[in-house]
């Protein structure tokens, strides 16, 4: 006797037969209703790349709630400029409150897509233009999307800075000393604009013959308007170099010959350079007169026998 029964929520099939005078199960097939299995939501590679636009358009609204709504219920955001993993709507929204102040708009430069069953991944490199400042910033991204509540949502978003941009720019002690010549050559042009351009965006100049700290381009240029009337050219007499991560320091004694008068003037200097916009710029410049000319001789520090021998 064959018995074939089908129910709405579950299917099974049994074939029974008599064995040793008892009905036994010869075949038993049980399975869930196949239409209740979540079938894969079809999506193409181009459509996966297009999902970025939904997130980017949300950024354009400058509404952190709308951006956070692009993430899945259990979405995880590992943001570019925060150490804190964002694992729920509130913390994701919190991150974008500040990020949206920059008015960011993104563009994908390189994309690599993987498609699975009800999930897909887009990983690569994107670039943001910050509408608030005009600055462009590249980063690496990974988006994993899941099909949730009839739409594609971001389940995982990992964003990071371009690592090679954070690696130290190599420079030798001799190259640090030679950075002075870039500044000295700018002095030789007698153009205060050319000299001021040797300084970094947030540079500070504490000049030799002015009490006023010069903390922006206009103030730095203003100082050199007067100083360049003397037609100065400098020479380093003693240099002490320190190397850091994308910064370096040169401190010591220099001497200027004033072309306008022939006078020679010694001074003490400190230059701190930073690597900015693809070149070394002066972030800090402190110049001062030789104090013993005004205050009288000071006690000399003890010099080791090894240094005395080296100087002999």
KOLVOMI-978462 format. One record per atom (N, C-alpha, C): x, y, z. Coordinates in steps of 0.2 Angstrom, whole numbers, padded with zeros to 4 digits, always signed. Layout:
<pts>
XYZ...
</pts>
This chain:
<pts>
+0004-0006+0000+0000+0000+0000+0004+0006+0000+0003+0011-0005+0007+0017-0005+0003+0022-0002+0006+0026+0003+0002+0032+0006+0006+0038+0004+0003+0043+0001+0007+0049-0001+0003+0055+0001+0005+0058+0007+0001+0064+0010+0005+0070+0009+0002+0076+0007+0005+0082+0007+0002+0087+0011+0005+0090+0015+0002+0096+0020+0005+0102+0017+0001+0108+0019+0003+0115+0017+0010+0117+0020+0012+0115+0026+0018+0118+0029+0024+0113+0028+0022+0107+0027+0028+0102+0027+0026+0096+0022+0031+0094+0018+0030+0088+0014+0033+0082+0016+0030+0076+0015+0033+0070+0017+0030+0064+0012+0034+0059+0012+0032+0054+0007+0035+0047+0011+0030+0043+0012+0031+0036+0015+0029+0031+0010+0033+0026+0010+0031+0019+0006+0032+0014+0011+0026+0011+0013+0026+0005+0018+0025-0002+0015+0027-0007+0018+0026-0013+0015+0026-0018+0021+0023-0024+0020+0023-0029+0026+0030-0033+0026+0033-0033+0032+0039-0037+0032+0038-0041+0039+0039-0047+0038+0039-0052+0044+0032-0051+0048+0027-0050+0044+0020-0049+0046+0018-0042+0049+0023-0037+0049+0022-0031+0052+0023-0025+0046+0019-0020+0046+0020-0015+0042+0027-0011+0044+0031-0010+0039+0038-0007+0040+0039-0001+0035+0042+0004+0037+0044+0010+0033+0050+0008+0028+0048+0008+0021+0053+0006+0017+0057+0013+0014+0053+0018+0014+0056+0024+0011+0052+0030+0015+0056+0035+0017+0053+0041+0021+0057+0047+0018+0053+0051+0015+0056+0058+0013+0052+0063+0016+0056+0068+0019+0053+0074+0023+0057+0080+0021+0053+0085+0019+0057+0091+0017+0052+0097+0018+0055+0103+0019+0052+0109+0020+0048+0111+0014+0044+0116+0014+0040+0118+0008+0046+0123+0004+0047+0121-0002+0053+0124-0005+0052+0132-0007+0045+0134-0008+0044+0141-0009+0045+0145-0003+0046+0142+0003+0047+0145+0009+0055+0146+0010+0059+0143+0006+0066+0144+0007+0067+0151+0003+0071+0155+0007+0073+0162+0004+0077+0161-0002+0074+0162-0008+0078+0161-0014+0082+0167-0015+0088+0166-0019+0093+0171-0020+0090+0177-0024+0091+0183-0021+0089+0189-0025+0094+0191-0030+0091+0191-0036+0096+0192-0042+0099+0199-0042+0105+0200-0043+0108+0206-0044+0114+0206-0048+0116+0211-0052+0121+0211-0056+0127+0214-0053+0133+0214-0056+0139+0217-0054+0138+0225-0054+0135+0227-0060+0134+0234-0060+0129+0237-0055+0124+0233-0054+0119+0235-0049+0122+0235-0042+0127+0230-0040+0130+0231-0034+0134+0237-0033+0138+0239-0039+0141+0245-0038+0136+0251-0038+0130+0251-0041+0126+0256-0040+0123+0257-0033+0123+0252-0029+0121+0252-0022+0125+0258-0018+0131+0259-0020+0135+0265-0017+0131+0271-0018+0128+0272-0023+0124+0279-0024+0119+0280-0019+0116+0274-0017+0110+0275-0012+0113+0278-0006+0119+0276-0004+0122+0278+0002+0125+0285+0001+0128+0286-0005+0131+0293-0006+0125+0298-0007+0120+0296-0009+0114+0301-0010+0111+0303-0003+0112+0298+0002+0110+0299+0009+0115+0304+0012+0121+0303+0010+0126+0308+0013+0124+0315+0011+0122+0316+0004+0120+0323+0001+0115+0326+0005+0110+0322+0009+0105+0325+0012+0107+0329+0019+0114+0327+0021+0117+0330+0027+0113+0328+0033+0109+0323+0032+0104+0320+0038+0107+0313+0040+0110+0313+0046+0113+0307+0049+0109+0301+0050+0102+0303+0051+0097+0298+0052+0096+0294+0045+0096+0298+0040+0095+0295+0033+0101+0291+0031+0107+0293+0033+0113+0289+0032+0113+0282+0036+0111+0283+0042+0111+0277+0046+0106+0272+0044+0100+0275+0041+0095+0270+0038+0097+0266+0033+0103+0267+0030+0105+0263+0024+0109+0257+0027+0110+0256+0033+0113+0251+0036+0108+0246+0039+0110+0239+0038+0105+0234+0040+0104+0234+0048+0099+0230+0050+0097+0230+0057+0103+0228+0062+0107+0224+0059+0113+0222+0063+0120+0224+0060+0119+0230+0056+0125+0233+0053+0131+0234+0057+0137+0234+0054+0143+0236+0058+0147+0241+0054+0149+0246+0056+0153+0251+0053+0159+0252+0057+0165+0251+0053+0171+0253+0056+0174+0259+0052+0173+0265+0055+0174+0271+0051+0181+0273+0050+0182+0278+0046+0189+0280+0044+0192+0284+0049+0188+0288+0053+0192+0292+0058+0189+0291+0065+0187+0285+0067+0185+0284+0073+0188+0277+0075+0190+0276+0081+0192+0270+0084+0187+0265+0086+0181+0268+0087+0175+0264+0090+0171+0261+0084+0170+0254+0085+0166+0251+0080+0159+0253+0082+0155+0254+0076+0148+0256+0077+0144+0250+0075+0140+0248+0080+0136+0242+0079+0129+0242+0080+0126+0248+0080+0119+0249+0080+0117+0256+0077+0110+0257+0076+0108+0263+0073+0111+0269+0076+0110+0269+0083+0112+0275+0086+0119+0277+0086+0124+0272+0086+0131+0274+0086+0133+0275+0079+0130+0272+0074+0131+0274+0067+0129+0281+0065+0123+0283+0068+0120+0290+0067+0125+0295+0070+0128+0293+0076+0132+0297+0080+0138+0299+0076+0141+0294+0072+0147+0295+0068+0146+0300+0063+0140+0299+0060+0139+0304+0054+0137+0311+0056+0135+0312+0062+0133+0319+0064+0139+0323+0063+0145+0321+0065+0151+0325+0063+0154+0324+0056+0154+0318+0053+0156+0318+0047+0153+0322+0042+0146+0322+0042+0142+0326+0038+0143+0334+0038+0147+0336+0043+0148+0343+0044+0153+0345+0038+0157+0340+0035+0162+0341+0030+0158+0341+0023+0152+0340+0023+0148+0339+0017+0151+0335+0012+0152+0328+0013+0156+0324+0009+0152+0321+0003+0155+0320-0002+0152+0317-0008+0158+0312-0011+0156+0306-0012+0160+0301-0014+0160+0299-0021+0165+0296-0023+0166+0293-0030+0170+0287-0030+0168+0281-0032+0172+0275-0033+0177+0275-0038+0183+0274-0036+0189+0274-0041+0190+0267-0043+0190+0262-0039+0191+0256-0041+0187+0251-0037+0183+0246-0040+0178+0242-0037+0179+0235-0039+0178+0230-0034+0179+0223-0035+0173+0220-0031+0169+0217-0036+0162+0214-0033+0162+0207-0033+0159+0204-0027+0157+0197-0026+0150+0197-0025+0147+0192-0028+0140+0191-0027+0138+0184-0024+0134+0184-0019+0132+0177-0016+0124+0177-0016+0122+0172-0011+0115+0172-0011+0112+0176-0006+0108+0181-0008+0106+0187-0004+0111+0191+0000+0117+0191-0003+0122+0195-0001+0127+0197-0006+0130+0203-0006+0135+0204-0011+0140+0209-0008+0146+0209-0011+0151+0213-0008+0154+0218-0013+0156+0224-0011+0160+0229-0016+0165+0231-0012+0172+0230-0014+0177+0233-0010+0182+0236-0015+0186+0241-0013+0190+0245-0017+0192+0251-0014+0193+0256-0019+0195+0263-0017+0190+0268-0019+0189+0273-0014+0184+0278-0016+0188+0285-0014+0185+0290-0017+0188+0297-0015+0182+0302-0013+0183+0305-0008+0178+0310-0006+0180+0317-0007+0176+0321-0010+0177+0328-0010+0173+0332-0004+0176+0335+0000+0173+0338+0006+0170+0345+0004+0164+0346+0003+0161+0352+0001+0162+0358+0005+0163+0356+0012+0165+0362+0017+0172+0365+0016+0176+0361+0013+0183+0364+0012+0186+0363+0005+0183+0359+0001+0186+0358-0005+0191+0352-0005+0193+0350+0000+0198+0345+0001+0196+0338-0002+0200+0334-0005+0199+0328-0008+0203+0323-0004+0199+0317-0002+0202+0312+0002+0201+0305-0001+0206+0301-0002+0205+0295-0004+0205+0290+0002+0202+0284+0001+0201+0279+0006+0200+0272+0003+0201+0267+0007+0199+0260+0005+0193+0258+0008+0188+0255+0005+0182+0253+0007+0180+0246+0006+0176+0243+0011+0173+0236+0010+0166+0237+0012+0161+0236+0007+0154+0236+0009+0151+0229+0008+0148+0226+0013+0144+0220+0012+0137+0221+0013+0133+0220+0007+0126+0221+0007+0122+0215+0008+0116+0215+0012+0112+0210+0013+0105+0212+0010+0101+0207+0008+0094+0209+0006+0089+0208+0012+0087+0214+0014+0083+0214+0021+0077+0218+0020+0071+0216+0022+0065+0219+0021+0064+0222+0014+0065+0218+0009+0064+0219+0002+0069+0225-0001+0074+0226+0002+0079+0231-0001+0086+0229+0001+0091+0231-0002+0098+0230-0001+0101+0235+0005+0103+0232+0010+0106+0236+0015+0113+0235+0017+0117+0239+0020+0124+0238+0022+0124+0234+0028+0127+0228+0027+0128+0224+0033+0135+0226+0037+0140+0227+0032+0146+0228+0035+0149+0234+0031+0152+0239+0034+0156+0244+0030+0162+0246+0034+0168+0244+0031+0174+0246+0034+0178+0251+0029+0180+0256+0032+0183+0262+0028+0190+0263+0032+0195+0264+0028+0202+0266+0031+0206+0270+0026+0210+0274+0029+0214+0279+0025+0219+0275+0021+0222+0278+0016+0227+0275+0011+0233+0274+0015+0235+0268+0017+0241+0267+0021+0248+0270+0019+0249+0270+0013+0255+0273+0010+0256+0280+0011+0250+0283+0012+0250+0291+0013+0252+0292+0021+0252+0287+0025+0253+0288+0032+0260+0286+0034+0264+0283+0029+0270+0280+0030+0275+0286+0030+0280+0286+0034+0285+0291+0035+0289+0292+0028+0290+0299+0026+0293+0301+0020+0301+0301+0022+0304+0297+0019+0312+0296+0020+0315+0302+0019+0320+0304+0023+0325+0309+0022+0331+0308+0027+0336+0310+0024+0343+0309+0027+0345+0316+0031+0349+0315+0036+0352+0321+0039+0354+0326+0034+0358+0324+0029+0361+0329+0025+0355+0332+0021+0350+0328+0019+0345+0331+0015+0341+0336+0020+0340+0335+0026+0337+0340+0031+0341+0346+0031+0348+0346+0031+0352+0352+0031+0351+0356+0025+0350+0352+0019+0350+0356+0013+0343+0359+0012+0338+0357+0016+0331+0361+0016+0332+0368+0017+0337+0370+0021+0339+0377+0022+0340+0381+0016+0343+0378+0011+0344+0381+0004+0338+0383+0000+0333+0379+0001+0327+0381-0002+0324+0387+0001+0324+0388+0007+0322+0395+0010+0327+0400+0008+0334+0399+0009+0339+0404+0007+0338+0406+0000+0337+0401-0005+0336+0403-0012+0330+0408-0013+0325+0406-0009+0319+0411-0009+0320+0418-0007+0325+0418-0001+0327+0425+0001+0330+0429-0005+0334+0425-0009+0338+0428-0014+0334+0431-0020+0328+0429-0020+0323+0432-0025+0321+0439-0023+0321+0440-0017+0319+0447-0014+0311+0447-0015+0308+0442-0015+0301+0441-0016+0298+0439-0010+0295+0443-0005+0292+0440+0001+0287+0435+0000+0283+0435-0006+0278+0430-0007+0282+0423-0008+0287+0423-0012+0291+0417-0013+0294+0414-0006+0296+0418-0002+0298+0416+0005+0292+0413+0009+0287+0417+0009+0281+0414+0013+0279+0408+0011+0279+0406+0004+0277+0400+0002+0281+0394+0004+0287+0395+0007+0291+0390+0010+0289+0387+0016+0283+0391+0019+0281+0389+0026+0274+0385+0025+0273+0380+0030+0267+0376+0030+0261+0380+0031+0255+0377+0030+0249+0380+0030+0248+0383+0037+0250+0379+0042+0249+0381+0049+0255+0383+0053+0260+0386+0049+0266+0387+0051+0266+0393+0057+0272+0393+0061+0273+0398+0065+0280+0401+0064+0281+0407+0064+0287+0410+0063+0288+0415+0069+0293+0414+0073+0295+0418+0078+0302+0422+0076+0301+0428+0073+0307+0431+0069+0312+0434+0074+0318+0436+0071+0323+0438+0074+0322+0445+0077+0319+0449+0073+0318+0457+0075+0311+0459+0075+0307+0455+0077+0300+0457+0078+0297+0453+0084+0293+0457+0088+0290+0453+0094+0284+0449+0093+0281+0450+0086+0275+0447+0085+0276+0440+0082+0273+0435+0085+0272+0429+0082+0269+0429+0075+0271+0426+0070+0268+0426+0063+0265+0419+0062+0258+0419+0062+0255+0413+0062+0251+0411+0056+0251+0415+0051+0248+0414+0045+0252+0417+0039+0249+0415+0033+0253+0417+0027+0254+0425+0027+0249+0428+0028+0249+0436+0027+0254+0439+0032+0254+0436+0038+0259+0439+0043+0266+0437+0042+0267+0431+0039+0274+0429+0038+0277+0433+0032+0272+0434+0027+0274+0438+0021+0276+0445+0023+0272+0448+0027+0273+0455+0030+0280+0456+0033+0282+0451+0037+0288+0451+0040+0294+0452+0035+0294+0448+0030+0299+0447+0025+0299+0453+0020+0293+0457+0020+0294+0463+0016+0299+0468+0018+0300+0469+0025+0305+0473+0028+0312+0469+0028+0312+0463+0030+0318+0460+0030+0322+0459+0024+0318+0458+0018+0322+0457+0012+0325+0464+0009+0323+0470+0012+0326+0476+0010+0334+0476+0012+0336+0471+0016+0343+0471+0018+0346+0466+0013+0343+0463+0009+0346+0458+0004+0350+0453+0008+0347+0449+0012+0350+0444+0016+0352+0437+0013+0358+0435+0014+0359+0428+0012+0363+0424+0018+0360+0418+0019+0362+0415+0025+0367+0409+0024+0370+0407+0029+0375+0401+0029+0374+0398+0036+0373+0391+0036+0373+0388+0042+0380+0386+0045+0381+0388+0051+0388+0387+0054+0388+0381+0058+0382+0379+0061+0382+0374+0066+0375+0371+0065+0374+0364+0064+0368+0361+0063+0367+0355+0067+0361+0354+0070+0359+0348+0074+0353+0346+0071+0353+0340+0069+0347+0337+0065+0343+0332+0069+0337+0332+0069+0333+0326+0072+0328+0324+0067+0327+0318+0066+0322+0315+0061+0316+0312+0065+0310+0313+0062+0304+0310+0065+0300+0307+0059+0293+0306+0061+0289+0303+0056+0285+0308+0052+0288+0309+0046+0285+0315+0042+0287+0322+0045+0291+0322+0049+0294+0329+0051+0301+0328+0053+0305+0334+0053+0312+0334+0055+0314+0341+0057+0319+0341+0061+0321+0347+0064+0328+0349+0063+0330+0355+0062+0337+0357+0061+0338+0363+0065+0342+0363+0070+0343+0368+0075+0350+0370+0076+0352+0376+0076+0359+0378+0077+0360+0385+0076+0366+0387+0073+0368+0394+0072+0369+0395+0065+0366+0401+0062+0367+0403+0056+0370+0410+0055+0373+0412+0050+0375+0419+0049+0373+0422+0042+0370+0428+0043+0368+0431+0037+0373+0437+0035+0374+0437+0028+0377+0443+0025+0372+0447+0022+0372+0454+0024+0367+0458+0022+0369+0462+0016+0367+0460+0010+0369+0463+0004+0369+0470+0003+0364+0473+0006+0362+0480+0006+0368+0484+0010+0371+0481+0015+0376+0485+0019+0383+0481+0020+0383+0475+0018+0389+0471+0019+0390+0469+0026+0385+0470+0031+0385+0468+0038+0384+0460+0038+0388+0457+0043+0387+0450+0045+0384+0450+0051+0378+0446+0052+0375+0445+0058+0374+0437+0059+0376+0435+0065+0375+0428+0068+0368+0428+0071+0365+0422+0071+0359+0421+0075+0358+0413+0076+0354+0412+0081+0352+0405+0083+0345+0403+0079+0345+0397+0077+0339+0395+0073+0336+0389+0075+0330+0388+0074+0326+0381+0075+0321+0381+0069+0322+0376+0064+0317+0374+0059+0314+0368+0061+0308+0367+0061+0304+0361+0061+0301+0360+0054+0302+0355+0050+0299+0354+0044+0294+0348+0044+0289+0349+0040+0284+0344+0039+0283+0342+0032+0281+0336+0030+0280+0334+0023+0273+0336+0022+0271+0341+0018+0265+0343+0016+0264+0344+0009+0258+0341+0006+0257+0342-0001+0263+0340-0006+0266+0335-0004+0271+0332-0008+0278+0336-0007+0279+0340-0002+0286+0343-0002+0287+0345+0006+0293+0346+0007+0295+0348+0014+0294+0355+0015+0290+0357+0020+0288+0364+0022+0290+0366+0029+0291+0372+0030+0293+0375+0037+0287+0375+0041+0286+0371+0046+0281+0372+0051+0282+0376+0057+0288+0377+0059+0290+0381+0064+0297+0384+0063+0298+0390+0064+0304+0394+0063+0305+0399+0068+0310+0397+0072+0312+0402+0078+0319+0404+0077+0320+0411+0076+0326+0414+0075+0327+0419+0081+0333+0419+0083+0335+0424+0089+0342+0426+0088+0344+0432+0091+0350+0435+0091+0355+0431+0096+0361+0431+0095+0366+0428+0099+0366+0432+0106+0364+0429+0111+0362+0432+0118+0368+0435+0121+0374+0432+0120+0380+0434+0124+0383+0441+0122+0381+0443+0115+0382+0450+0113+0379+0455+0117+0374+0454+0121+0370+0458+0125+0371+0457+0132+0371+0451+0134+0371+0449+0141+0378+0447+0144+0383+0447+0139+0390+0446+0142+0391+0438+0141+0397+0436+0142+0399+0429+0141+0396+0425+0146+0394+0419+0144+0391+0414+0148+0396+0408+0149+0395+0405+0155+0399+0399+0156+0399+0394+0151+0404+0391+0149+0404+0386+0143+0403+0379+0146+0399+0375+0142+0398+0368+0145+0404+0364+0144+0405+0359+0149+0411+0355+0148+0411+0351+0142+0416+0350+0139+0417+0347+0132+0421+0340+0134+0418+0335+0132+0421+0328+0133+0428+0328+0129+0433+0324+0131+0439+0323+0128+0438+0321+0121+0433+0316+0120+0432+0314+0113+0430+0319+0108+0426+0324+0111+0423+0329+0106+0429+0334+0105+0433+0335+0110+0439+0340+0109+0444+0337+0104+0445+0330+0104+0449+0327+0099+0446+0328+0092+0439+0327+0092+0436+0328+0085+0436+0335+0083+0436+0340+0087+0436+0347+0085+0444+0349+0083+0449+0345+0086+0456+0347+0085+0458+0346+0078
</pts>
